[in-house]
Every structure is written in C-alpha cells, then in structure tokens.
Amino acid sequence: LSLQQDVIAGFLYAILILAVFHPVVDLIDNFNLTHKYAPLIIITFEMTAVEKVEEQLAGLRIARRCVPSEEPAYLLDIDTSTAAQPGSSRFVAVSCSNKSIRVYDRETLRFLREYSSHAGILSGVRFAHACDSVVFSACSEGTVKCWDVRSATQKPVQVFSGYPSNVFISFDVSCSDLIVCAGTEKVEKDTFLVFWDARGITDCASTTKEPLGVYSESHNDDITKICFHPTEPNLVVSGSTDGLVNVFDINKDNEDDALISTCNSDSSVSSLGWSGEDYKQVYCMTHDEGFCWWDMAQLDTEEPITLLHVLDVRESVCAENHGLHYLVGGLYHEKAGKLFLIGGTSTGNIHLISCSTDGLSLVGTLSGGHSATVRSFCWSPTDESLLTGGEDAQLLLWKPGAVERSLTKKASLKISSSVQKRVRVHNTSLKTKKK
C-alpha cells in the first residue's frame, strides 16, 4: 500500500512540475487523467491563488498618510472615484463626524476641498460610477445631496429631498447611476426606503428632486444599511436594527412582488454587501459583532441558503496578543473569489479575516498605522490597495510592500466626537417572509 501511495504521489508531483509549461486542461487531456485525479490538480491551483492573495493582503504597508486637519474629526465613511481614463487622477471622499465631506487626491492623499453645508449628521459618501467627479452624501436632515468635486462652490449640483419626517441614516446609488435609495430612522411607526430618479444630475444645477416612491412594509425599525448589486442595477439589499436583511428587485411593480428574500440575522445589522461568483451571495455584520452569509442562488432549490452564521466573531477569531474588538465591514476579492472581513482593536490594529463555509480565520494584522478605532475603509481592486479612516482623524493608504515616506506620526490622535451610533439591538422574535 505504501509503495502504491509513493507511486501516485510521484506521478502527481511530475504533473505539477510540467504544469509550469502547460495549462492544466491540456495536462488532463494529454495524460488521459481520470476524473479521480483531475479535480485534485485544479483544486491545488485554486488554493495556491487564494493563499497568494491572503499573503498579499497581510503584506499591505502604509504608503501615504493625509496631513491632519486643523479640525480633527472621526472619518466615518470612505469612497473613491473611478478613473475617467487610464492614468488620470482619482478622488477620495470622506464623510466626517463634524458634518463635513473632505475630498483628497487618491494617490497623494493631498487635501483638495471640503463641503461643510450640512445641517445634520452624514450617513455616507458614494461616487457616481460613470462620472468620476460626482459624489453623493446623505444627511439626517432628510436630503441626499450631489456634489461636483471639480467645483470649489459649497452649493450642491443636485438635492434629492425626502418626505417631511424622513431622517436618513443610510443610502446607496445603483451601478447604472439611475437610482438613488436612502433608508430612514423609525419615526413613530414608519420606516422607509425612499427612491429617486438620478438621471440628469449634472444638467440641472441646484434643482431639487422629489421621490419616485417608497417601500414601507418590509422593515419595522431603523434601516441602517443599503447596498445596490455591483452589476445588476435593479437589485438592492437593505439591513435594519430589526435584524432583517431584505433583497429587492426594484423592477417589479410593487413592494410585495419586489421582495425576493428576507433573511434573519437575529440582531441589529451594522454592515452588509454582495459576494461570490456573479455576486449571488449576501453577507452582513451586526452591532454585536456577529456575521451572517447567505447564498441567493439557492432560493429556488431545496438547499439551505445559509453559508455561515457566527454569533460573535470576536470569540471565533483569535488574534494572537491583540484580540478582536469590532468588525468594520467586508470586501469581496474578485480575483481570488474570496470574501474577507475587516475588523480591529481600539488601539488601531486592523485584522484581515478570511471567510469560508467552514468558518473564519485570521489572515494578518496591519499595525503601526492608526492609534484608535478604525471606522471606515475602501478597497481598490485596480492596484490592490486599501484606504482606512478612524477615530484618530487619520486617512491612510496601504499598498502591498509599500514603504512610508514620512514617519511623522502623532502618538495619539484619539479625539472626542459628537456622533454616537443611534442603534438598538432587538431580541424580539422576528419574521422570516421567505426562505
């Protein structure tokens, strides 16, 4: 038996050596491999690709730091523009706890301008997908505003107004830039997903747009997160403090028909997104650091849609000598076909966590950058870089193998903030409308 195993091992080793010069598919054909051994070779190559990406993520180093602002503030959300053409400059927009939006050059992190004409608390920033200079922001005063970062004027180019009682705490823009959607706090018994037609945003300076309509029946508490599908403009997922994660097809005529799926996270949703091949999976994180992962491709089958449910990621991921205090969000790495979570510690360390149906595992820790809780990040697949912002008022750019040019770092930039998360964790029995 031992001799037979040695022969098989030697045979496979020879095939792997030859694979450097021949595609795997050709090897399978040329050697007439049985189906018993062919999957083994393919899986070996896939694992190597994932391991390489994990090593690359763990090897991220600080490339740039922004110059600290004269008025330090928490950096709550980050987004980057898509370059209009190869080689052209890109922008970074950051929403801050002092109710301002700051715009930076993507490569140098040089400060460009600031928009501070917000009457309420900001709930995020999003660049338009087709126009690299247009950025949106939602505000608790009940508006979504659109800005042209090429202009120094403090006046928005477009204002999307909600209904009088609306307090927006989440929003997103569809991948086609046609629809804007914002989620509200619960006021009395009402909570809404509000939709607008976003066409013509650069042609109608300073005009105000009224909503197309609302969804009002699918959530019964604050709608904390909204995320449109990366490639299907009609699909949007929403999460709430009621614990529900709803997937909608907004091409349908009414809310009831539009609701494709309702998944229950059993806690208050803090972050969510899309992942998997063709982005057919949905994941979410909760305010008590739980994690849920579902496969929407299984909705019409007898297979369970839950890929993984972790009640407390802090207990399942052991970060040696550092611990894990919180989750920030997730990123789906297309090249590796892999979902990663980003979390950290109150002292500023950033943990990168790999997701699989078998569980979660720590990939690596980015340290030496932030000195306080990290609140936001933005992943760039173009150059495999990561932007992070936190309660120390720092905006950092991380790149594989980078060497920081300036080592001038304040010992502690931890600041106080007037912004507190207004969320409530509900333990009541929640409905599950569909599988």
C-alpha positions as a Markdown table, in Angstrom:
| # | Residue | x | y | z |
|---|---|---|---|---|
| 1 | Leu | 0.0 | 0.0 | 0.0 |
| 2 | Ser | 2.9 | 2.4 | 0.9 |
| 3 | Leu | 4.6 | 1.7 | -2.4 |
| 4 | Gln | 1.3 | 2.4 | -4.3 |
| 5 | Gln | 0.9 | 5.7 | -2.5 |
| 6 | Asp | 4.5 | 6.7 | -3.3 |
| 7 | Val | 3.9 | 5.9 | -7.0 |
| 8 | Ile | 0.8 | 8.0 | -7.1 |
| 9 | Ala | 2.5 | 10.9 | -5.2 |
| 10 | Gly | 5.4 | 10.8 | -7.6 |
| 11 | Phe | 3.1 | 10.8 | -10.6 |
| 12 | Leu | 1.1 | 13.8 | -9.4 |
| 13 | Tyr | 4.4 | 15.6 | -8.5 |
| 14 | Ala | 5.6 | 15.2 | -12.1 |
| 15 | Ile | 2.4 | 16.5 | -13.4 |
| 16 | Leu | 2.6 | 19.6 | -11.2 |
| 17 | Ile | 6.1 | 20.3 | -12.4 |
| 18 | Leu | 5.0 | 20.1 | -16.0 |
| 19 | Ala | 2.1 | 22.4 | -15.3 |
| 20 | Val | 4.5 | 25.3 | -15.3 |
| 21 | Phe | 4.8 | 24.8 | -19.0 |
| 22 | His | 1.3 | 23.5 | -19.9 |
| 23 | Pro | -2.2 | 24.6 | -19.0 |
| 24 | Val | -4.0 | 22.3 | -16.5 |
| 25 | Val | -6.6 | 21.5 | -19.1 |
| 26 | Asp | -4.0 | 20.3 | -21.6 |
| 27 | Leu | -2.4 | 18.1 | -18.9 |
| 28 | Ile | -5.7 | 16.4 | -18.2 |
| 29 | Asp | -6.2 | 15.7 | -21.9 |
| 30 | Asn | -2.7 | 14.7 | -22.7 |
| 31 | Phe | -2.3 | 12.3 | -19.8 |
| 32 | Asn | -5.8 | 11.0 | -20.0 |
| 33 | Leu | -6.3 | 11.6 | -16.3 |
| 34 | Thr | -9.3 | 10.1 | -14.8 |
| 35 | His | -11.9 | 12.3 | -13.1 |
| 36 | Lys | -10.5 | 10.9 | -9.8 |
| 37 | Tyr | -7.2 | 12.9 | -10.1 |
| 38 | Ala | -8.2 | 15.9 | -12.3 |
| 39 | Pro | -10.1 | 17.8 | -9.6 |
| 40 | Leu | -7.2 | 17.3 | -7.2 |
| 41 | Ile | -4.9 | 19.2 | -9.6 |
| 42 | Ile | -7.4 | 22.1 | -10.2 |
| 43 | Ile | -8.1 | 22.5 | -6.5 |
| 44 | Thr | -4.4 | 22.7 | -5.8 |
| 45 | Phe | -4.0 | 25.6 | -8.2 |
| 46 | Glu | -7.1 | 27.4 | -6.8 |
| 47 | Met | -5.8 | 27.1 | -3.2 |
| 48 | Thr | -2.4 | 28.5 | -4.3 |
| 49 | Ala | -4.1 | 31.5 | -5.8 |
| 50 | Val | -6.1 | 32.2 | -2.6 |
| 51 | Glu | -3.0 | 31.8 | -0.5 |
| 52 | Lys | -1.2 | 34.3 | -2.7 |
| 53 | Val | -3.9 | 36.8 | -2.2 |
| 54 | Glu | -4.0 | 36.3 | 1.5 |
| 55 | Glu | -0.2 | 36.8 | 1.7 |
| 56 | Gln | -0.6 | 39.9 | -0.4 |
| 57 | Leu | -3.3 | 41.3 | 2.0 |
| 58 | Ala | -1.2 | 40.5 | 5.0 |
| 59 | Gly | 1.7 | 42.3 | 3.3 |
| 60 | Leu | -0.1 | 45.6 | 3.0 |
| 61 | Arg | 2.1 | 48.5 | 4.3 |
| 62 | Ile | 1.5 | 52.2 | 4.7 |
| 63 | Ala | 2.2 | 54.2 | 1.6 |
| 64 | Arg | 0.7 | 57.6 | 2.5 |
| 65 | Arg | -0.9 | 59.5 | 5.4 |
| 66 | Cys | -3.0 | 62.6 | 4.9 |
| 67 | Val | -1.9 | 65.7 | 6.6 |
| 68 | Pro | -4.0 | 66.1 | 9.8 |
| 69 | Ser | -6.9 | 68.6 | 9.5 |
| 70 | Glu | -7.0 | 71.7 | 11.6 |
| 71 | Glu | -10.4 | 70.4 | 12.9 |
| 72 | Pro | -9.9 | 66.7 | 13.7 |
| 73 | Ala | -13.0 | 64.5 | 13.3 |
| 74 | Tyr | -13.9 | 60.9 | 13.1 |
| 75 | Leu | -13.7 | 59.5 | 9.5 |
| 76 | Leu | -16.9 | 57.7 | 9.2 |
| 77 | Asp | -17.1 | 56.6 | 5.5 |
| 78 | Ile | -14.7 | 56.5 | 2.5 |
| 79 | Asp | -15.3 | 56.1 | -1.2 |
| 80 | Thr | -13.1 | 56.5 | -4.3 |
| 81 | Ser | -13.9 | 57.6 | -7.8 |
| 82 | Thr | -13.4 | 55.5 | -10.9 |
| 83 | Ala | -10.7 | 57.0 | -13.1 |
| 84 | Ala | -12.3 | 58.6 | -16.2 |
| 85 | Gln | -9.4 | 57.2 | -18.3 |
| 86 | Pro | -6.3 | 55.2 | -17.6 |
| 87 | Gly | -3.7 | 57.2 | -15.9 |
| 88 | Ser | -6.0 | 60.0 | -14.9 |
| 89 | Ser | -6.2 | 61.2 | -11.3 |
| 90 | Arg | -8.8 | 59.8 | -8.9 |
| 91 | Phe | -10.5 | 61.3 | -5.9 |
| 92 | Val | -11.2 | 60.1 | -2.4 |
| 93 | Ala | -14.3 | 61.4 | -0.5 |
| 94 | Val | -14.6 | 61.1 | 3.3 |
| 95 | Ser | -17.6 | 61.8 | 5.5 |
| 96 | Cys | -16.7 | 63.2 | 8.9 |
| 97 | Ser | -18.3 | 63.5 | 12.3 |
| 98 | Asn | -18.2 | 67.3 | 12.1 |
| 99 | Lys | -20.8 | 67.1 | 9.3 |
| 100 | Ser | -18.4 | 67.8 | 6.5 |
| 101 | Ile | -17.2 | 65.9 | 3.4 |
| 102 | Arg | -13.5 | 66.1 | 2.6 |
| 103 | Val | -12.0 | 65.4 | -0.8 |
| 104 | Tyr | -8.5 | 64.2 | -1.4 |
| 105 | Asp | -6.3 | 63.2 | -4.3 |
| 106 | Arg | -6.3 | 59.4 | -4.4 |
| 107 | Glu | -2.6 | 58.8 | -4.9 |
| 108 | Thr | -1.0 | 61.5 | -2.8 |
| 109 | Leu | -3.8 | 62.0 | -0.2 |
| 110 | Arg | -3.4 | 65.7 | -0.8 |
| 111 | Phe | -6.4 | 67.6 | 0.6 |
| 112 | Leu | -8.4 | 69.3 | -2.2 |
| 113 | Arg | -11.6 | 70.8 | -0.7 |
| 114 | Glu | -14.3 | 70.4 | 1.9 |
| 115 | Tyr | -18.1 | 70.7 | 1.8 |
| 116 | Ser | -19.5 | 71.7 | 5.2 |
| 117 | Ser | -23.0 | 72.9 | 4.4 |
| 118 | His | -24.8 | 70.1 | 6.1 |
| 119 | Ala | -27.4 | 70.8 | 8.7 |
| 120 | Gly | -27.5 | 67.2 | 10.0 |
| 121 | Ile | -25.3 | 64.1 | 10.6 |
| 122 | Leu | -23.9 | 62.4 | 7.5 |
| 123 | Ser | -24.6 | 58.8 | 6.7 |
| 124 | Gly | -22.0 | 58.1 | 4.0 |
| 125 | Val | -20.5 | 59.1 | 0.7 |
| 126 | Arg | -20.7 | 57.5 | -2.8 |
| 127 | Phe | -19.1 | 58.5 | -6.1 |
| 128 | Ala | -21.1 | 58.1 | -9.3 |
| 129 | His | -20.0 | 55.1 | -11.3 |
| 130 | Ala | -19.8 | 56.7 | -14.7 |
| 131 | Cys | -18.7 | 60.2 | -13.7 |
| 132 | Asp | -15.5 | 60.4 | -11.6 |
| 133 | Ser | -16.2 | 63.9 | -10.3 |
| 134 | Val | -19.8 | 63.4 | -8.9 |
| 135 | Val | -20.2 | 62.4 | -5.3 |
| 136 | Phe | -23.3 | 61.9 | -3.2 |
| 137 | Ser | -23.9 | 62.3 | 0.5 |
| 138 | Ala | -27.0 | 61.5 | 2.7 |
| 139 | Cys | -27.9 | 63.6 | 5.7 |
| 140 | Ser | -30.2 | 63.2 | 8.7 |
| 141 | Glu | -31.9 | 66.4 | 7.8 |
| 142 | Gly | -33.8 | 64.4 | 5.1 |
| 143 | Thr | -31.9 | 65.0 | 1.9 |
| 144 | Val | -29.3 | 63.3 | -0.3 |
| 145 | Lys | -27.0 | 65.9 | -2.0 |
| 146 | Cys | -24.9 | 65.6 | -5.1 |
| 147 | Trp | -21.6 | 67.5 | -5.4 |
| 148 | Asp | -19.2 | 68.1 | -8.2 |
| 149 | Val | -15.7 | 67.8 | -6.7 |
| 150 | Arg | -14.2 | 69.9 | -9.6 |
| 151 | Ser | -16.0 | 72.9 | -8.3 |
| 152 | Ala | -15.0 | 74.8 | -5.2 |
| 153 | Thr | -18.5 | 76.1 | -4.6 |
| 154 | Gln | -20.3 | 75.0 | -1.5 |
| 155 | Lys | -23.6 | 74.6 | -3.4 |
| 156 | Pro | -24.6 | 71.1 | -4.4 |
| 157 | Val | -25.4 | 70.4 | -8.1 |
| 158 | Gln | -28.5 | 68.4 | -7.1 |
| 159 | Val | -30.6 | 67.9 | -4.0 |
| 160 | Phe | -32.9 | 64.8 | -3.5 |
| 161 | Ser | -35.5 | 65.7 | -0.9 |
| 162 | Gly | -37.3 | 63.2 | 1.2 |
| 163 | Tyr | -40.7 | 63.5 | 2.9 |
| 164 | Pro | -41.0 | 65.9 | 5.9 |
| 165 | Ser | -40.5 | 63.2 | 8.7 |
| 166 | Asn | -37.6 | 61.4 | 6.9 |
| 167 | Val | -34.3 | 61.1 | 8.8 |
| 168 | Phe | -31.8 | 59.4 | 6.5 |
| 169 | Ile | -29.2 | 57.1 | 8.1 |
| 170 | Ser | -28.2 | 55.0 | 5.1 |
| 171 | Phe | -28.1 | 55.3 | 1.3 |
| 172 | Asp | -26.6 | 54.0 | -2.0 |
| 173 | Val | -26.5 | 54.6 | -5.7 |
| 174 | Ser | -27.3 | 51.9 | -8.3 |
| 175 | Cys | -24.4 | 50.7 | -10.5 |
| 176 | Ser | -26.1 | 52.4 | -13.5 |
| 177 | Asp | -26.3 | 55.7 | -11.6 |
| 178 | Leu | -30.1 | 55.8 | -12.4 |
| 179 | Ile | -31.5 | 55.3 | -8.9 |
| 180 | Val | -30.6 | 56.7 | -5.5 |
| 181 | Cys | -32.1 | 54.9 | -2.5 |
| 182 | Ala | -32.0 | 56.1 | 1.2 |
| 183 | Gly | -33.1 | 54.4 | 4.4 |
| 184 | Thr | -34.7 | 56.2 | 7.3 |
| 185 | Glu | -34.8 | 56.0 | 11.1 |
| 186 | Lys | -38.1 | 54.8 | 12.5 |
| 187 | Val | -40.4 | 57.8 | 13.2 |
| 188 | Glu | -43.5 | 56.7 | 15.2 |
| 189 | Lys | -44.4 | 53.5 | 13.4 |
| 190 | Asp | -42.9 | 54.4 | 10.0 |
| 191 | Thr | -39.6 | 53.4 | 8.4 |
| 192 | Phe | -39.0 | 53.9 | 4.7 |
| 193 | Leu | -36.7 | 53.0 | 1.7 |
| 194 | Val | -37.0 | 56.2 | -0.4 |
| 195 | Phe | -36.2 | 56.1 | -4.1 |
| 196 | Trp | -35.3 | 58.9 | -6.6 |
| 197 | Asp | -34.5 | 59.1 | -10.3 |
| 198 | Ala | -30.9 | 60.3 | -10.5 |
| 199 | Arg | -30.7 | 60.9 | -14.2 |
| 200 | Gly | -29.5 | 64.4 | -15.3 |
| 201 | Ile | -27.7 | 65.1 | -12.1 |
| 202 | Thr | -25.0 | 67.2 | -13.9 |
| 203 | Asp | -27.5 | 69.1 | -16.1 |
| 204 | Cys | -29.9 | 70.6 | -13.5 |
| 205 | Ala | -27.8 | 72.7 | -11.2 |
| 206 | Ser | -29.2 | 73.2 | -7.7 |
| 207 | Thr | -32.6 | 71.8 | -8.5 |
| 208 | Thr | -34.5 | 69.7 | -6.0 |
| 209 | Lys | -35.9 | 66.2 | -7.0 |
| 210 | Glu | -38.9 | 64.6 | -5.3 |
| 211 | Pro | -39.0 | 60.9 | -4.6 |
| 212 | Leu | -40.2 | 58.3 | -7.1 |
| 213 | Gly | -41.8 | 56.4 | -4.2 |
| 214 | Val | -41.1 | 54.4 | -1.1 |
| 215 | Tyr | -41.1 | 50.8 | 0.3 |
| 216 | Ser | -42.7 | 51.0 | 3.8 |
| 217 | Glu | -43.7 | 47.4 | 4.7 |
| 218 | Ser | -40.6 | 45.3 | 4.7 |
| 219 | His | -38.7 | 46.7 | 7.8 |
| 220 | Asn | -40.1 | 47.7 | 11.1 |
| 221 | Asp | -37.2 | 49.6 | 12.5 |
| 222 | Asp | -34.2 | 51.9 | 11.5 |
| 223 | Ile | -32.7 | 50.9 | 8.1 |
| 224 | Thr | -29.0 | 51.0 | 8.9 |
| 225 | Lys | -27.5 | 49.9 | 5.6 |
| 226 | Ile | -28.4 | 49.8 | 1.8 |
| 227 | Cys | -26.3 | 48.3 | -0.9 |
| 228 | Phe | -27.1 | 48.0 | -4.6 |
| 229 | His | -25.8 | 45.0 | -6.5 |
| 230 | Pro | -22.4 | 45.7 | -8.2 |
| 231 | Thr | -23.6 | 44.7 | -11.7 |
| 232 | Glu | -27.4 | 44.3 | -11.6 |
| 233 | Pro | -28.9 | 47.8 | -11.2 |
| 234 | Asn | -32.4 | 46.5 | -10.3 |
| 235 | Leu | -31.2 | 44.5 | -7.2 |
| 236 | Val | -30.7 | 46.1 | -3.8 |
| 237 | Val | -30.3 | 44.7 | -0.3 |
| 238 | Ser | -31.2 | 46.5 | 2.9 |
| 239 | Gly | -30.4 | 45.8 | 6.6 |
| 240 | Ser | -32.1 | 47.1 | 9.7 |
| 241 | Thr | -32.0 | 47.1 | 13.5 |
| 242 | Asp | -35.0 | 44.8 | 13.3 |
| 243 | Gly | -32.5 | 42.1 | 12.3 |
| 244 | Leu | -33.8 | 41.6 | 8.8 |
| 245 | Val | -31.8 | 41.6 | 5.6 |
| 246 | Asn | -34.1 | 42.1 | 2.6 |
| 247 | Val | -33.2 | 41.6 | -1.1 |
| 248 | Phe | -35.4 | 43.6 | -3.6 |
| 249 | Asp | -35.9 | 43.6 | -7.4 |
| 250 | Ile | -37.0 | 47.2 | -7.9 |
| 251 | Asn | -38.1 | 46.5 | -11.5 |
| 252 | Lys | -41.2 | 44.9 | -10.0 |
| 253 | Asp | -44.5 | 46.9 | -9.9 |
| 254 | Asn | -45.0 | 46.9 | -6.1 |
| 255 | Glu | -43.1 | 46.3 | -2.8 |
| 256 | Asp | -44.6 | 42.9 | -2.1 |
| 257 | Asp | -43.5 | 41.5 | -5.5 |
| 258 | Ala | -40.1 | 43.2 | -5.3 |
| 259 | Leu | -39.2 | 41.4 | -2.1 |
| 260 | Ile | -37.1 | 38.5 | -3.3 |
| 261 | Ser | -35.9 | 37.2 | 0.0 |
| 262 | Thr | -35.9 | 38.0 | 3.7 |
| 263 | Cys | -33.0 | 36.7 | 5.8 |
| 264 | Asn | -32.9 | 37.0 | 9.6 |
| 265 | Ser | -29.6 | 37.9 | 11.2 |
| 266 | Asp | -31.1 | 37.7 | 14.7 |
| 267 | Ser | -29.5 | 41.0 | 15.6 |
| 268 | Ser | -29.1 | 44.7 | 14.6 |
| 269 | Val | -27.4 | 45.0 | 11.2 |
| 270 | Ser | -24.4 | 47.2 | 11.0 |
| 271 | Ser | -22.9 | 46.4 | 7.6 |
| 272 | Leu | -23.7 | 44.3 | 4.5 |
| 273 | Gly | -22.7 | 43.6 | 1.0 |
| 274 | Trp | -22.6 | 41.2 | -2.0 |
| 275 | Ser | -20.1 | 38.5 | -2.7 |
| 276 | Gly | -19.5 | 35.2 | -4.6 |
| 277 | Glu | -19.5 | 34.4 | -8.3 |
| 278 | Asp | -21.7 | 36.9 | -10.2 |
| 279 | Tyr | -22.3 | 38.4 | -6.7 |
| 280 | Lys | -25.1 | 36.0 | -5.9 |
| 281 | Gln | -24.3 | 35.9 | -2.2 |
| 282 | Val | -25.2 | 38.4 | 0.6 |
| 283 | Tyr | -23.4 | 38.9 | 3.9 |
| 284 | Cys | -24.0 | 41.1 | 6.9 |
| 285 | Met | -22.3 | 42.1 | 10.2 |
| 286 | Thr | -24.2 | 43.0 | 13.3 |
| 287 | His | -23.7 | 45.6 | 16.0 |
| 288 | Asp | -22.8 | 42.9 | 18.5 |
| 289 | Glu | -20.1 | 41.6 | 16.1 |
| 290 | Gly | -22.0 | 38.7 | 14.6 |
| 291 | Phe | -21.6 | 37.6 | 11.0 |
| 292 | Cys | -24.2 | 36.0 | 8.5 |
| 293 | Trp | -23.6 | 34.8 | 5.0 |
| 294 | Trp | -26.3 | 33.6 | 2.6 |
| 295 | Asp | -26.4 | 32.2 | -1.0 |
| 296 | Met | -29.3 | 33.7 | -3.0 |
| 297 | Ala | -28.6 | 31.2 | -5.8 |
| 298 | Gln | -30.2 | 28.6 | -3.6 |
| 299 | Leu | -33.5 | 30.4 | -3.2 |
| 300 | Asp | -35.3 | 28.2 | -5.7 |
| 301 | Thr | -33.7 | 24.9 | -4.6 |
| 302 | Glu | -34.1 | 22.6 | -1.6 |
| 303 | Glu | -30.6 | 23.5 | -0.4 |
| 304 | Pro | -30.3 | 25.8 | 2.7 |
| 305 | Ile | -29.3 | 29.4 | 1.8 |
| 306 | Thr | -27.2 | 29.9 | 4.9 |
| 307 | Leu | -23.5 | 29.5 | 4.2 |
| 308 | Leu | -22.2 | 30.6 | 7.7 |
| 309 | His | -23.7 | 32.2 | 10.8 |
| 310 | Val | -21.3 | 33.3 | 13.6 |
| 311 | Leu | -22.9 | 34.8 | 16.7 |
| 312 | Asp | -19.7 | 36.6 | 17.9 |
| 313 | Val | -16.7 | 36.8 | 15.6 |
| 314 | Arg | -14.6 | 38.0 | 18.5 |
| 315 | Glu | -14.9 | 34.6 | 20.1 |
| 316 | Ser | -14.3 | 32.6 | 16.9 |
| 317 | Val | -11.2 | 34.5 | 15.6 |
| 318 | Cys | -8.3 | 34.6 | 17.9 |
| 319 | Ala | -5.8 | 37.3 | 17.1 |
| 320 | Glu | -2.6 | 36.5 | 18.9 |
| 321 | Asn | -1.7 | 39.1 | 21.5 |
| 322 | His | -4.1 | 41.6 | 20.0 |
| 323 | Gly | -7.7 | 40.3 | 20.3 |
| 324 | Leu | -10.6 | 41.4 | 18.1 |
| 325 | His | -12.8 | 44.2 | 19.4 |
| 326 | Tyr | -15.1 | 45.0 | 16.4 |
| 327 | Leu | -15.9 | 44.5 | 12.8 |
| 328 | Val | -15.9 | 47.3 | 10.2 |
| 329 | Gly | -17.1 | 45.6 | 7.1 |
| 330 | Gly | -16.4 | 43.1 | 4.3 |
| 331 | Leu | -14.7 | 43.1 | 0.9 |
| 332 | Tyr | -15.0 | 40.5 | -1.9 |
| 333 | His | -11.8 | 39.9 | -3.7 |
| 334 | Glu | -12.9 | 39.0 | -7.3 |
| 335 | Lys | -9.5 | 37.6 | -8.5 |
| 336 | Ala | -9.4 | 35.2 | -5.6 |
| 337 | Gly | -13.1 | 34.6 | -5.5 |
| 338 | Lys | -12.9 | 35.1 | -1.7 |
| 339 | Leu | -14.7 | 37.1 | 0.9 |
| 340 | Phe | -12.7 | 38.8 | 3.6 |
| 341 | Leu | -13.8 | 40.7 | 6.7 |
| 342 | Ile | -12.1 | 43.7 | 8.2 |
| 343 | Gly | -12.1 | 44.3 | 12.0 |
| 344 | Gly | -9.7 | 45.7 | 14.5 |
| 345 | Thr | -8.9 | 46.8 | 18.0 |
| 346 | Ser | -9.5 | 50.0 | 20.0 |
| 347 | Thr | -5.7 | 50.8 | 19.7 |
| 348 | Gly | -5.8 | 50.9 | 15.9 |
| 349 | Asn | -4.7 | 47.5 | 14.7 |
| 350 | Ile | -6.6 | 46.2 | 11.7 |
| 351 | His | -7.3 | 42.5 | 11.4 |
| 352 | Leu | -7.9 | 40.8 | 8.0 |
| 353 | Ile | -10.2 | 37.8 | 8.3 |
| 354 | Ser | -10.8 | 35.1 | 5.6 |
| 355 | Cys | -14.3 | 33.6 | 5.2 |
| 356 | Ser | -15.2 | 30.1 | 4.2 |
| 357 | Thr | -18.2 | 27.8 | 4.8 |
| 358 | Asp | -16.0 | 26.0 | 7.4 |
| 359 | Gly | -15.6 | 29.2 | 9.4 |
| 360 | Leu | -13.4 | 32.3 | 9.8 |
| 361 | Ser | -9.7 | 32.6 | 10.1 |
| 362 | Leu | -7.2 | 35.4 | 10.7 |
| 363 | Val | -5.1 | 36.2 | 7.6 |
| 364 | Gly | -3.0 | 39.0 | 9.0 |
| 365 | Thr | -2.8 | 42.2 | 11.1 |
| 366 | Leu | -2.0 | 45.7 | 9.9 |
| 367 | Ser | -0.4 | 47.7 | 12.7 |
| 368 | Gly | 1.6 | 50.9 | 13.2 |
| 369 | Gly | -1.0 | 53.0 | 11.3 |
| 370 | His | -3.9 | 54.0 | 13.4 |
| 371 | Ser | -3.9 | 54.8 | 17.1 |
| 372 | Ala | -7.6 | 54.5 | 17.7 |
| 373 | Thr | -10.7 | 52.6 | 16.4 |
| 374 | Val | -10.9 | 52.3 | 12.6 |
| 375 | Arg | -14.3 | 53.3 | 11.4 |
| 376 | Ser | -14.1 | 53.0 | 7.6 |
| 377 | Phe | -12.2 | 51.5 | 4.7 |
| 378 | Cys | -12.3 | 51.3 | 0.9 |
| 379 | Trp | -10.7 | 48.6 | -1.1 |
| 380 | Ser | -9.3 | 49.3 | -4.6 |
| 381 | Pro | -9.0 | 46.2 | -6.8 |
| 382 | Thr | -7.2 | 48.2 | -9.5 |
| 383 | Asp | -4.0 | 48.5 | -7.6 |
| 384 | Glu | -4.8 | 46.1 | -4.7 |
| 385 | Ser | -4.7 | 48.9 | -2.2 |
| 386 | Leu | -6.7 | 49.8 | 0.9 |
| 387 | Leu | -7.8 | 53.1 | 2.4 |
| 388 | Thr | -8.6 | 53.3 | 6.1 |
| 389 | Gly | -10.0 | 56.1 | 8.3 |
| 390 | Gly | -10.6 | 56.2 | 12.0 |
| 391 | Glu | -11.3 | 57.9 | 15.3 |
| 392 | Asp | -7.7 | 59.3 | 15.3 |
| 393 | Ala | -8.7 | 61.5 | 12.3 |
| 394 | Gln | -6.1 | 59.8 | 10.1 |
| 395 | Leu | -6.7 | 58.7 | 6.5 |
| 396 | Leu | -4.2 | 56.1 | 5.5 |
| 397 | Leu | -3.3 | 54.4 | 2.1 |
| 398 | Trp | -2.0 | 50.9 | 2.3 |
| 399 | Lys | -0.3 | 49.1 | -0.6 |
| 400 | Pro | 1.5 | 45.8 | -1.0 |
| 401 | Gly | 5.1 | 46.1 | 0.1 |
| 402 | Ala | 5.0 | 49.9 | 0.4 |
| 403 | Val | 7.5 | 51.9 | 2.4 |
| 404 | Glu | 6.1 | 55.0 | 4.1 |
| 405 | Arg | 7.9 | 58.2 | 3.0 |
| 406 | Ser | 7.1 | 60.2 | 6.1 |
| 407 | Leu | 7.2 | 58.7 | 9.6 |
| 408 | Thr | 5.8 | 61.7 | 11.3 |
| 409 | Lys | 3.1 | 60.2 | 13.4 |
| 410 | Lys | 1.4 | 61.7 | 16.4 |
| 411 | Ala | 1.5 | 59.5 | 19.4 |
| 412 | Ser | -2.3 | 59.6 | 19.8 |
| 413 | Leu | -4.8 | 61.4 | 17.7 |
| 414 | Lys | -7.8 | 60.0 | 19.5 |
| 415 | Ile | -10.5 | 62.7 | 19.7 |
| 416 | Ser | -13.9 | 63.1 | 21.1 |
| 417 | Ser | -16.9 | 63.1 | 18.8 |
| 418 | Ser | -20.4 | 64.4 | 19.0 |
| 419 | Val | -21.6 | 61.4 | 16.9 |
| 420 | Gln | -22.8 | 58.3 | 18.7 |
| 421 | Lys | -24.3 | 55.3 | 17.0 |
| 422 | Arg | -28.0 | 55.5 | 17.4 |
| 423 | Val | -28.9 | 51.9 | 17.2 |
| 424 | Arg | -30.9 | 49.5 | 19.3 |
| 425 | Val | -30.4 | 45.7 | 19.4 |
| 426 | His | -33.7 | 43.9 | 19.3 |
| 427 | Asn | -34.1 | 40.4 | 20.7 |
| 428 | Thr | -37.8 | 40.0 | 19.8 |
| 429 | Ser | -39.0 | 37.2 | 17.6 |
| 430 | Leu | -38.6 | 38.3 | 14.0 |
| 431 | Lys | -40.5 | 37.2 | 10.9 |
| 432 | Thr | -39.0 | 35.3 | 8.0 |
| 433 | Lys | -41.1 | 36.0 | 5.0 |
| 434 | Lys | -39.3 | 33.7 | 2.5 |
| 435 | Lys | -36.7 | 31.1 | 2.7 |
